[in-house]
Amino acid sequence: MSEFITLGAEGRSHIEIKQSKFIGHCRRIESAEDAAAFIREEREMYPDARHCCYAWVTGKEPRLQKTSDDGEPSGTAGMPLLSLLDKNGLSFAVVCVTRYFGGILLGKGGLVRAYTEAGLEALKDGRPTAIEIGRRYCASMSYGDYDGFVRKAGSSGWIVEDVLFEGDVKANVLVPSGKEEDLSVYCLSISRGKTAPEFLGEAEMPGKEVSIFD
């Protein structure tokens, strides 16, 4: 997975319909265990609420997902929340809507609209973000080549991270997928063919916020 959309922050919402209160909350997760912990936290935060409905999805293979109507009529809460995640391409995310029942029945259609609205507003508040998977390298160079390397990084979309100044300069640099060869060619050029960058592993590039819709 070279790119995915997830949540950049925790998001919250609060709506009231016919005296029922719907409290939305969402967060990025990395696993089913993260999602389960999040739901436990929600139940502990609102122990007297009538319903705590949710949907979550992870993007790793195998892709996992789960929903719960938590006592609401089947298909009126968990599936609408999951639909919000799926339609907007969100993964590694959990969204929960807690309901305090106000004494007035909303009907199946009313419940779907209420859970969808509360979930959508929470997800928007959670700053949906497109994430690209890049590759991290350690580049070695002389002190005299370092300033030129920084300028090259700025014009090439590389991100210079930790820098260690010892006998020579060692810089960890994050490179967008597909631009690894540019880094290798540059490092070999400034070292006159002696030093290629060392691959350290994959890492997330800084994300870009995106808009989502119901």
C-alpha positions in Angstrom: 0.0 0.0 0.0 1.8 3.1 -1.3 -0.9 5.6 -0.3 -4.0 5.6 1.9 -6.4 8.0 3.6 -6.8 8.0 7.4 -7.4 10.5 10.2 -4.9 13.2 11.1 -6.5 13.9 14.5 -9.2 12.8 16.8 -12.6 14.2 15.7 -15.8 14.9 17.6 -19.3 15.9 17.0 -22.5 16.5 19.0 -26.0 16.7 17.5 -29.5 16.6 19.1 -32.6 15.2 17.3 -36.0 15.0 19.0 -34.3 15.1 22.4 -31.9 12.2 21.6 -28.2 13.2 21.8 -25.7 11.7 19.4 -22.1 12.1 20.3 -19.5 11.2 17.6 -15.9 10.4 18.1 -13.2 9.1 15.7 -9.5 8.3 15.8 -6.8 6.7 13.7 -6.1 3.1 14.6 -3.4 0.6 13.5 -5.1 -2.7 14.5 -8.2 -4.4 15.7 -6.8 -4.2 19.2 -6.6 -0.4 18.9 -10.2 -0.3 17.8 -11.4 -2.5 20.7 -9.5 -0.3 23.2 -11.2 2.8 21.7 -14.7 1.3 22.1 -14.0 0.4 25.7 -12.9 3.9 26.4 -16.1 5.3 24.8 -18.3 2.9 26.9 -16.4 4.0 30.1 -16.8 7.6 29.2 -20.6 7.4 28.7 -21.6 4.5 31.0 -25.3 5.6 31.2 -25.8 6.0 27.4 -28.3 3.7 25.7 -26.3 2.8 22.6 -22.6 2.9 21.6 -22.5 2.1 17.9 -19.4 2.0 15.8 -17.5 0.9 12.6 -13.8 0.5 12.0 -11.5 -0.7 9.3 -7.8 -1.4 8.9 -6.1 -1.2 5.5 -3.4 -3.9 5.9 -3.7 -7.3 4.3 -5.9 -9.0 5.2 -8.2 -5.9 5.4 -10.3 -6.1 8.6 -13.5 -4.3 9.5 -16.3 -4.5 12.1 -19.6 -2.8 12.8 -22.0 -2.7 15.7 -25.6 -1.4 16.0 -25.4 -2.0 19.8 -29.1 -2.6 20.2 -30.4 -0.2 17.6 -32.5 -1.8 14.7 -30.3 -3.8 12.4 -28.5 -1.8 9.8 -29.4 1.7 11.2 -26.1 2.6 12.9 -23.0 0.4 12.3 -23.4 0.0 8.6 -24.1 3.7 7.8 -20.9 4.5 9.8 -19.0 1.9 7.8 -20.4 3.3 4.6 -18.9 6.7 5.5 -15.5 5.1 5.8 -15.8 3.0 2.6 -17.2 5.8 0.4 -14.5 8.2 1.4 -11.7 5.6 1.1 -10.8 5.9 4.8 -8.7 3.1 6.4 -6.9 2.6 9.7 -9.9 4.5 11.3 -12.6 3.9 13.9 -15.8 6.0 14.3 -18.2 5.7 17.1 -21.5 7.4 17.9 -22.9 7.2 21.4 -26.7 7.9 21.8 -28.6 9.1 24.8 -32.2 8.2 24.0 -34.6 11.1 24.3 -37.8 9.2 24.6 -39.0 9.8 21.0 -38.7 7.0 18.4 -36.9 8.2 15.2 -37.7 5.3 13.0 -35.2 3.4 10.9 -34.8 6.2 8.3 -34.4 8.8 11.1 -31.8 6.7 12.8 -29.7 6.2 9.7 -29.7 9.9 9.0 -28.8 10.8 12.6 -25.9 8.3 12.9 -24.7 9.3 9.4 -24.7 13.0 10.3 -23.0 12.5 13.7 -20.4 10.2 12.1 -19.7 12.5 9.2 -19.2 15.6 11.3 -16.8 13.7 13.6 -14.8 12.4 10.6 -14.6 15.9 9.1 -13.3 17.2 12.5 -10.8 14.3 12.4 -8.9 16.0 9.5 -8.9 13.2 6.9 -5.4 13.0 5.5 -3.9 11.3 2.5 -0.7 9.5 3.4 2.0 8.4 1.0 4.5 5.7 2.0 8.0 6.8 1.3 11.4 5.3 1.9 14.0 6.3 4.5 17.7 6.3 3.7 20.9 7.3 5.5 23.1 9.4 3.2 26.8 10.0 4.0 28.7 13.0 2.7 31.5 15.4 3.4 31.0 18.6 5.3 31.6 20.5 2.1 28.8 18.7 0.3 26.2 19.1 3.0 24.8 22.5 2.1 24.4 21.4 -1.5 22.7 18.2 -0.4 20.1 20.3 1.6 19.4 22.5 -1.4 19.0 19.4 -3.6 16.6 17.9 -1.0 14.5 21.0 -1.0 14.1 21.0 -4.8 13.6 17.3 -5.1 10.9 16.7 -2.4 13.2 14.8 -0.1 12.9 15.4 3.7 16.1 15.7 5.7 15.5 14.4 9.2 18.2 13.6 11.8 21.7 14.8 10.9 24.8 13.5 12.6 28.1 15.5 12.3 31.1 13.3 13.0 34.1 12.5 10.8 31.7 13.1 7.9 28.0 14.0 7.8 25.3 11.3 8.0 21.7 12.5 7.3 18.5 10.4 7.4 16.4 11.5 4.5 12.8 10.5 3.6 12.2 10.1 -0.1 8.8 9.8 -1.9 8.2 6.5 -3.6 9.6 6.5 -7.1 12.4 9.0 -6.4 14.9 6.6 -4.8 17.0 6.5 -7.9 17.4 10.3 -7.9 18.8 10.2 -4.4 21.2 7.3 -5.2 22.5 9.0 -8.3 23.1 12.3 -6.4 24.9 10.6 -3.5 27.2 8.6 -5.8 27.9 11.8 -7.8 29.0 13.9 -4.8 31.1 11.0 -3.4 32.6 10.2 -6.9 31.0 6.8 -6.9 32.2 5.7 -3.4 29.0 6.0 -1.2 25.4 5.0 -2.0 22.6 5.8 0.4 21.7 3.0 2.9 18.1 1.9 2.9 16.6 2.0 6.4 13.0 1.1 5.7 9.6 2.4 4.7 8.0 5.4 6.4 5.1 7.7 6.1 5.6 11.0 4.3 3.8 14.1 5.7 0.2 13.9 4.9 -2.2 16.2 3.0 -5.6 16.9 4.2 -8.5 15.9 2.0 -12.3 16.6 1.9 -14.8 13.9 2.6 -18.5 13.6 1.9 -21.5 11.5 3.0 
